Amino acid sequence: MLEKIIFLLCSLSALSEQLCAPDASDGYKVRLSIKTALGDQAYVWNKNEMFLFRATLAFAMRNQISGQDFEVSNIVVCDETPRVSFWFVVTLPANSSLLVDKEKVEEAVRKSRNRINSAFLLTDKTLEFIGIPPTLAAPVKPDTPPWLIVFGVVMGVVGAGIVFLLVSSVVQRKRRKDEKTDDEDIGEETRVKTVENGSASEGVYNMSFSDDDRLTKM
Ligand SMILES: *[C@@H]1O[C@H](CO)[C@@H](O)[C@H](O)[C@H]1NC(C)=O
């Protein structure tokens, strides 16, 4: 019985090795930069981490293709390198000798990208699925329409203008307060001038008056 099981497992792994190979048509290469992402807090990539990877991918496949219960065994990994990179393929739960289409795997990875990244504390740049561009890059561009950018710029300019006006008015008030004594002097001068002007006008009046006087004298 045990021999049979061992034989079955061996044949299964042999099959898996045949299915998964570098540059496999339905496979994807994964590259991890754990040290770049986490520095001193980097964890060591080991069998348990690989199990988690396969489990998260099985989860992603289940989310993508409903009704198909992908298991960890459906995620077949090969060509693993120590500075971590590896290839993987996804087999069908119904028939593990058949591979899931590359496009479906890509869609599944895109859909669950954030969940996969967060499981390994990595980002799109430090957990690369080679050939699958990051999902966030594409939808971000249409999310900010051009009118919003123009609106933002206009509002920024208006806001800056308001701030400039407020600041300049405050500065002017301060200057007025500082030069209050000077202003008072100037005020006195102007008062004097107006008084002089008044006297001048009075002088003119007086002139006419004097003319009258002359007329009366005449
Ligand atoms: C799985 O698919 C292969 C290839 O199409 C076929 O030969 C095999 O019989 C299938 N196995 C099962 C269990 O359906």
The ligand as an SDF file (V2000), in Angstrom:
LIG
                    3D

 14 14  0  0  0  0  0  0  0  0999 V2000
   -6.6550   14.1370  -18.2740 C   0  0  0  0  0  0  0  0  0  0  0  0
   -6.3930   14.6770  -19.5510 O   0  0  0  0  0  0  0  0  0  0  0  0
   -5.5630   13.8400  -20.3630 C   0  0  0  0  0  0  0  0  0  0  0  0
   -5.2680   14.6010  -21.6200 C   0  0  0  0  0  0  0  0  0  0  0  0
   -6.4050   15.1410  -22.2150 O   0  0  0  0  0  0  0  0  0  0  0  0
   -6.3070   12.5320  -20.6340 C   0  0  0  0  0  0  0  0  0  0  0  0
   -5.4810   11.6760  -21.3850 O   0  0  0  0  0  0  0  0  0  0  0  0
   -6.6170   11.8860  -19.2940 C   0  0  0  0  0  0  0  0  0  0  0  0
   -7.3890   10.7360  -19.5080 O   0  0  0  0  0  0  0  0  0  0  0  0
   -7.4000   12.8280  -18.3970 C   0  0  0  0  0  0  0  0  0  0  0  0
   -7.5520   12.2420  -17.0760 N   0  0  0  0  0  0  0  0  0  0  0  0
   -8.6840   12.3050  -16.4070 C   0  0  0  0  0  0  0  0  0  0  0  0
   -8.6590   11.6940  -15.0500 C   0  0  0  0  0  0  0  0  0  0  0  0
   -9.6980   12.8070  -16.8820 O   0  0  0  0  0  0  0  0  0  0  0  0
  1  2  1  0
  1 10  1  0
  2  3  1  0
  3  4  1  0
  3  6  1  0
  4  5  1  0
  6  7  1  0
  6  8  1  0
  8  9  1  0
  8 10  1  0
 10 11  1  0
 11 12  1  0
 12 13  1  0
 12 14  2  0
M  END
$$$$
